Amino acid sequence: MTGGVTDRERAKADRHASILQAAAGLFAERGFSGVSLEDIGGAVGISGPALYRHFANKQALLGAILIEVSERLLAGGHAVTSAHTAAGEQLDALIAFHVEFALRDADVIRVQDRDLASLSDDDRHTVRRLQREYVEVWIGILAALHPERDHDELRVRAHACFGLINSTPHSVRAQRSAPADRDVRGILRSMARAALIT
């Protein structure tokens, strides 16, 4: 036992995370309706029915994926902005944070884009609420940089920035001569900043 966490609890958390990762990859590849619990179980080395020890059903698993990532985005957004005081530095840190997310979690972005409607009503409301709060983090910083602009315009700019950043990892990875992630990072950061501050 280390720090109050038993080996069994750690193993359960690791299995939970591996199930979410495998399910996100399969949902991204085939769509929510094209994946069975047996497919997900097989990807992590357990039987489909054994997944019921972790999730009530496939819809609950989808909800866990999208709620977890929405919570992680919101918490990360607050953390990176709290680490800086100047609005310009906060914006740069927030852009860098979101670019890293898009490159690391491209599968989850695809699932969000395609399968949000497959969530239960409660989970969809939770995801939408968390996403709105994340957008407000961006709007607060943009308002400090552009006090003359109204929040509706800043909201449009933030959503457009998300579209730019979130879509690029898919398109560049589909190309044979795609640039390395390190090059994509620099391109996305500079383009996102230009879109937000001009």
C-alpha positions as CSV (number, residue, x, y, z in Angstrom):
1,M,0.0,0.0,0.0
2,T,1.4,3.4,-1.0
3,G,-0.2,6.7,-0.2
4,G,-3.4,5.0,0.9
5,V,-3.9,3.3,-2.5
6,T,-3.8,-0.5,-2.5
7,D,-2.4,-2.6,-5.4
8,R,-5.9,-3.8,-6.1
9,E,-7.2,-0.3,-6.4
10,R,-4.3,0.7,-8.6
11,A,-4.9,-2.3,-10.8
12,K,-8.6,-1.5,-11.1
13,A,-7.8,2.2,-12.0
14,D,-5.3,1.0,-14.6
15,R,-7.8,-1.4,-16.1
16,H,-10.5,1.3,-16.1
17,A,-8.1,3.7,-18.0
18,S,-7.2,1.0,-20.5
19,I,-10.8,0.2,-21.2
20,L,-11.6,3.9,-21.8
21,Q,-8.5,4.2,-24.2
22,A,-9.4,1.0,-26.1
23,A,-13.0,2.0,-26.4
24,A,-12.2,5.5,-27.6
25,G,-9.9,4.0,-30.3
26,L,-12.5,1.6,-31.5
27,F,-15.4,4.1,-31.4
28,A,-13.1,6.6,-33.4
29,E,-12.4,3.9,-36.0
30,R,-15.8,2.3,-36.4
31,G,-18.3,4.6,-34.7
32,F,-20.3,3.9,-31.5
33,S,-22.9,1.7,-33.2
34,G,-20.2,-0.4,-35.0
35,V,-18.5,-1.6,-31.8
36,S,-19.7,-4.2,-29.4
37,L,-18.7,-4.8,-25.8
38,E,-17.0,-8.0,-26.9
39,D,-14.8,-5.9,-29.3
40,I,-13.8,-3.6,-26.4
41,G,-13.2,-6.5,-24.0
42,G,-11.1,-8.3,-26.6
43,A,-9.0,-5.2,-27.1
44,V,-8.0,-5.2,-23.4
45,G,-7.9,-9.0,-22.9
46,I,-11.1,-9.6,-21.0
47,S,-14.5,-10.9,-22.0
48,G,-17.3,-8.6,-23.0
49,P,-19.5,-9.5,-20.0
50,A,-16.6,-8.7,-17.7
51,L,-16.9,-5.1,-18.7
52,Y,-20.1,-4.9,-16.7
53,R,-18.0,-4.9,-13.6
54,H,-16.7,-1.5,-14.7
55,F,-19.6,0.0,-16.7
56,A,-23.3,-0.5,-16.8
57,N,-23.5,-0.7,-20.6
58,K,-21.8,0.6,-23.7
59,Q,-23.6,3.9,-23.5
60,A,-22.3,4.4,-20.0
61,L,-18.8,3.7,-21.3
62,L,-19.2,6.3,-24.0
63,G,-20.4,8.8,-21.3
64,A,-17.4,8.0,-19.2
65,I,-15.0,8.7,-22.1
66,L,-16.5,12.1,-23.0
67,I,-17.2,13.3,-19.4
68,E,-13.6,12.3,-18.3
69,V,-12.1,14.2,-21.2
70,S,-14.3,17.2,-20.6
71,E,-13.4,17.3,-16.9
72,R,-9.7,17.0,-17.8
73,L,-9.9,19.9,-20.3
74,L,-11.6,22.1,-17.8
75,A,-9.2,21.3,-14.9
76,G,-6.2,21.6,-17.2
77,G,-7.5,25.0,-18.6
78,H,-7.8,26.4,-15.0
79,A,-4.4,25.0,-14.1
80,V,-2.4,26.4,-16.9
81,T,-4.1,29.8,-16.7
82,S,-3.5,29.9,-12.9
83,A,0.2,29.4,-13.5
84,H,0.4,32.8,-15.2
85,T,-0.7,36.3,-14.4
86,A,-0.4,38.2,-17.7
87,A,-3.3,37.6,-20.1
88,G,-1.0,37.1,-23.1
89,E,1.0,34.4,-21.2
90,Q,-2.3,32.8,-20.1
91,L,-3.4,32.6,-23.7
92,D,-0.2,31.2,-24.9
93,A,-0.3,28.5,-22.2
94,L,-3.9,27.7,-23.0
95,I,-3.2,27.3,-26.7
96,A,-0.2,25.1,-26.0
97,F,-2.3,23.0,-23.6
98,H,-5.1,22.5,-26.1
99,V,-2.7,21.7,-28.9
100,E,-1.2,18.9,-26.7
101,F,-4.6,17.6,-26.0
102,A,-5.6,17.5,-29.7
103,L,-2.4,15.6,-30.6
104,R,-2.7,13.2,-27.7
105,D,-6.4,12.6,-27.8
106,A,-7.4,12.7,-31.4
107,D,-9.5,9.6,-31.1
108,V,-11.6,11.1,-28.3
109,I,-12.1,14.2,-30.5
110,R,-13.4,12.1,-33.3
111,V,-15.8,10.2,-30.9
112,Q,-17.0,13.6,-29.5
113,D,-17.7,14.9,-33.0
114,R,-19.5,11.8,-34.3
115,D,-21.2,10.2,-31.3
116,L,-22.2,12.9,-28.9
117,A,-25.9,12.2,-29.8
118,S,-25.5,8.6,-28.6
119,L,-25.0,9.7,-25.0
120,S,-27.7,9.5,-22.4
121,D,-29.5,12.8,-21.8
122,D,-27.9,13.2,-18.4
123,D,-24.4,12.5,-19.7
124,R,-24.9,14.8,-22.7
125,H,-26.0,17.7,-20.4
126,T,-22.9,17.1,-18.2
127,V,-20.6,17.1,-21.2
128,R,-22.2,20.3,-22.6
129,R,-22.0,22.0,-19.2
130,L,-18.3,21.2,-18.8
131,Q,-17.6,22.3,-22.4
132,R,-19.3,25.6,-21.8
133,E,-17.3,26.2,-18.7
134,Y,-14.1,25.4,-20.6
135,V,-15.1,27.9,-23.3
136,E,-15.6,30.5,-20.6
137,V,-12.0,30.1,-19.5
138,W,-10.9,31.1,-23.0
139,I,-13.4,34.0,-23.2
140,G,-12.3,35.4,-19.9
141,I,-8.7,35.6,-21.2
142,L,-9.7,37.0,-24.6
143,A,-11.9,39.6,-22.9
144,A,-8.8,40.8,-20.9
145,L,-6.9,41.1,-24.2
146,H,-9.8,42.6,-26.2
147,P,-12.0,44.5,-23.7
148,E,-13.7,46.3,-26.7
149,R,-15.1,43.1,-28.1
150,D,-18.3,41.6,-26.9
151,H,-18.5,38.0,-25.6
152,D,-20.5,36.7,-28.5
153,E,-17.6,37.6,-30.9
154,L,-15.1,36.1,-28.5
155,R,-17.1,32.9,-28.2
156,V,-17.1,32.6,-32.0
157,R,-13.3,33.1,-32.0
158,A,-12.8,30.5,-29.3
159,H,-14.9,27.9,-31.1
160,A,-13.2,28.6,-34.4
161,C,-9.8,28.1,-32.7
162,F,-11.0,24.7,-31.3
163,G,-12.1,23.7,-34.8
164,L,-8.6,24.6,-36.2
165,I,-6.7,22.8,-33.5
166,N,-9.0,19.8,-33.2
167,S,-9.2,19.0,-36.9
168,T,-5.6,19.2,-37.8
169,P,-4.2,16.0,-36.2
170,H,-6.7,14.0,-38.2
171,S,-5.8,15.6,-41.5
172,V,-2.0,15.6,-41.2
173,R,-1.9,12.0,-40.0
174,A,-3.9,10.9,-43.0
175,Q,-1.1,12.2,-45.3
176,R,1.9,10.1,-46.2
177,S,4.3,13.1,-45.9
178,A,2.7,14.4,-42.7
179,P,5.0,16.7,-40.7
180,A,6.2,15.5,-37.3
181,D,4.1,16.3,-34.2
182,R,6.7,18.8,-33.1
183,D,6.3,20.8,-36.4
184,V,2.5,20.5,-36.1
185,R,2.7,22.0,-32.6
186,G,4.4,25.1,-33.8
187,I,2.1,25.6,-36.7
188,L,-1.0,25.2,-34.7
189,R,0.2,27.4,-31.9
190,S,1.1,30.3,-34.2
191,M,-2.1,30.0,-36.3
192,A,-4.3,29.8,-33.2
193,R,-2.7,32.8,-31.6
194,A,-3.1,34.8,-34.8
195,A,-6.7,33.8,-35.2
196,L,-7.5,34.9,-31.6
197,I,-5.6,38.2,-31.2
198,T,-6.1,39.8,-34.6
